[in-house]
Amino acid sequence: MLSISVSILLVYMVRNAQGVVLTPANEQVGGAEVKLLPDSRGINKVEGGAYKLNGNRNNPFTDFGLRLDLSGSEYGFRSGESDSSVSITVNAIKVSNERDLLFAVQFPGQKYLTLGTDLDGYIMTGGNPNIESPFVYPSCGSSLPTGDAKNLIKGTPGSGANFYTFRDVLGGGNRNNLKKITGAPSGRGATSTSITLEFINDDINNKLTLKLSSTRFNPPLSCVYNGAVGTDKPMNVFITVDVDEETTKIPSIEVKGRNVGDPCNGVVCPDDNNACNGVNQCVNGKCILSPQVNCDKFGEKCDKYTGQCVPDCDQFDIDSFTNVCSNNGGGSSARSIFRDNEYYNNKYNPANNGQNQFELLQFSTTELLLFLMNILTAIIGLFICWKGGLFENKKRTVRYAKIARIDSEAEALQA
C-alpha cells in the first residue's frame, strides 16, 4: 500500500511540474479544465481541432470565449510559501491580421485583474493617454480590486460591439484605469504564436507577481501587486479576442504549477483501520502516525473504531461482579471470565478466517491477587457457614439424646 501511495504522489508531482495540455479533444486533465462558453451568435466554436474565437462589432460577443478552471486541490496557491506559482500558456494560430487576446483572472477571495496583450505586435487602451502596449487593471504596485470577473462582459450589454465600452469594462468602469505593464515597450513589435501568463503568490511577504512572456516579450514583463491572494482555493481564467474584426484559433492551453495544491493530494497513508494502534494521516505531504491508545484503567478497553477508552463489557469485573455495561445496553447480566477476542485471534491465527474464538482473559499480578482474595473470602464464608451448621447439628443431637434418656428413665420409674 505504501508503494501505491508513493506512486500516486510522484505522478501528481510530475504532472504539475511538467504541466498538462488541454485541447478540444482533451478538455480536462486532473484539476485543470477548459470550456468553450456558450455563444448566442454560434460563431465561437471548435474547428479543425482548435477553439475558434471571433470578434465582430456588427455581430458582437456577449461573453468571454473560453473559461479555464483550476482546482484548489491541484493548483491552489499554497499557504506559507513565498514561491507558489501557476503558469498558463495559450497557443494560437493566425487567422486574421488583427490578433489580440484579453484576459480576466478570478483569484480566491473575489479578487481579480484584467489584462490585454497582442499576438500581432500592437494593442492599445484607447484611453487618455492612449497606451500602445500590453496593459493591466489595476496598475502595477496597487492592490487587486474585488469583483466578479466572469460577469464583466455579461454585466455590460453591448460592450462586445464597442471598442471603447469594452475597454471601460476591462478598466473597472473607466478605460483610463488601464495601465502599461512595467517595462512594456510602446508601439509595434514582433508577432507571437503564444502568450504565457505566470502568477506567483508570495504568502510570506504578502504580494502577487504577474509575469507576461511571448516571442515579443522575452525576458518576461513583470507586474507586482500589494497583497497575496487566497490560498488552497480554485482560480478561473477567462479569455476572448478583441471586439473588432478579429479571429484567432487556439489549439491548446498548457498549465503548469509549482508549489501549488494540497500537498496531501494523491497521498494515501497505509492504515490498519484500528484507531487503537494510532491513525496514519497525511500532514503537509507526509504520513504521520498518531500515538497508540493505551487504556490502563481496569475494566476498560480501546474501541478500535474511535480510538477511545470505553467500558469492556466482555471482561470479568474483579471488584464487584456487576455489569456496569448493562446501563449502556451492552454486555450480559453477569460477566464472564472468558471473552470473545476476535482481534487477537485473527491477528495471530489468520486461518480462523474471522471466526470468533474464546480466550482466557490474562490478568496482571495485582488483578490476580484481587481475584484470589475474593475467592478466598468466598471460601472462608462458605466454611464458616458449613462449620456453624455442623456444630448446631451436634448440639441438637446431644439435646435430643438427653431428652430421650430422661423420658426412658421416667417411664421406668412409673413401671
Secondary structure, DSSP 8 states (H G I E B T S, - for coil): -HHHHHHHHHHHHHHHHH-EEEBTTB-EETTEEEEE---TTS-SEEETTEEEEEE-TTS--SS-SEEEEE-HHHHSB-TT-S-EEEEEEEEEEE-SS--EEEEEEEEGGGEEEEEEEESSS-----SSS---S-EEES-TTSB--B--GGGTTTTSTTGGG-HHHHHHHHTTT-GGG-EE-TT---S-----SEEEEEEEEETTTTEEEEEEESSSS-S-EEEEEES---SSS-EEEEEEE-SSSEEEEEEEEEEEEESBS-TTTT------S-GGG--EEEETTEEEE-------STTEEE-TTT--EEE-TTS--TTT---GGGGGT-S-SS--SEEE-HHHHHHH-GGGTT---EEE----HHHHHHHHHHHHHHHHHHHHHHHHHHHHHHHHHHHHHHHHHHHHHHHHHH-
